[in-house]
């Protein structure tokens, strides 16, 4: 039992962080190294795949934190090609990009990555020394010049992109300007304002000249010095308007550029939403097998990792850990102890399920994936609800979060998922999603055909790809996960043909 005064202090402190990795105060203190972290560490993968909220940006930020250590201890220089604010520089190029083919995007990305590398060489004293003392220095500098990538450290992004577009021979004018600044840990801050006018009569340019020579010369130089360079790029789901030709061409070009630049000493590491990968595959992408050769499986958090995520974040607050007599050091290595500590804070059961199993069951999407984002959101919402309940009805409490608060938080999260995920991320699907509203949770082929006509299988495949439906092949059923039921006003039960 938790006394009234103690509960008031503890519930005010309870906070499991935020779902925005850039602003998460607990990311470093309560970080969890997943399989994808170690696959990156061992250079087994170049593409990290995961659904929205699976932890891609958190993983990206963890690598950013390791930047200086990697350079000094592992001779690995990481370049982070995204702003910490999450506002992609590429949005400023919208008018330009709308006219690019996938081949032109491939060339653009290739030159963009080379530009980031050149900036890193210009701003990092260790790399400057390596290049300067190399037998290949003159050759590399000559090749940069041929690509119009200048050697000046005050170069603006306007001049960089202007040079790239001139290589494309498709522009009449480039206006605007902005600078690229680098920090000691390799993070680049890019804030441009750029507009381009294209000459539509020009043809697509073939591969930019000298790219292969630059890659080979640079990698030879790095190999002799036993150094490596990685360029890491995140937030690609925010770069282009969703479900557009611009997005398809841009990401196809990106994946091909990643594949073509890949080398033992030079890697491009990207963090990409899995539903976007599926979208590219369904739209026809003959080179996909090759470019995804060094991609991870979709990120999944098993029950032990999710339990660890919860307890490390709950007990990251010293006062809470102290009150519940939790030994922080044991949480990482003792699964039984994690579970024991979890139930010091949470009720043992919600309905017929143990509370942790209830969380997994309620938050699983159609692919049976539970994301850190949904887990964190659920617990923070439950805290807010519990705090309000306490203000109206003070007294002793058995646990920090009650059964009622957890259930109400699930309903609140479901409504949020409808607005911030289904409506915001998939407006092109919304007319079809809306037809599920006010119905029942279980469908079969006949009931779905009544809703969507002869094209129902394609619609269902789209829903499955975004986690909105779960297929039970044994029963030939399709279920709407509990995570989405409240938000779509769906009730438990069958909605087969002839029934409602």
PyMOL commands that set and color helices and strands:
alter all, ss='L'
color gray80, all
select helices_A, chain A and resi 4-13+21-23+35-41+56-65+67-73+89-97+102-123+125-132+137-146+157-168+211-225+236-238+245-261+274-282+288-291+303-314+318-323+328-331+335-345+355-363+372-392+403-425+427-434+445-465+482-485
alter helices_A, ss='H'
color red, helices_A
select strands_A, chain A and resi 47-50+76-80+171-176+180-182+188-190+194-198+228-233+266-273+349-350+353-354+440-443+470-472+477-479+491-494
alter strands_A, ss='S'
color yellow, strands_A
deselect
rebuild
show_as cartoon
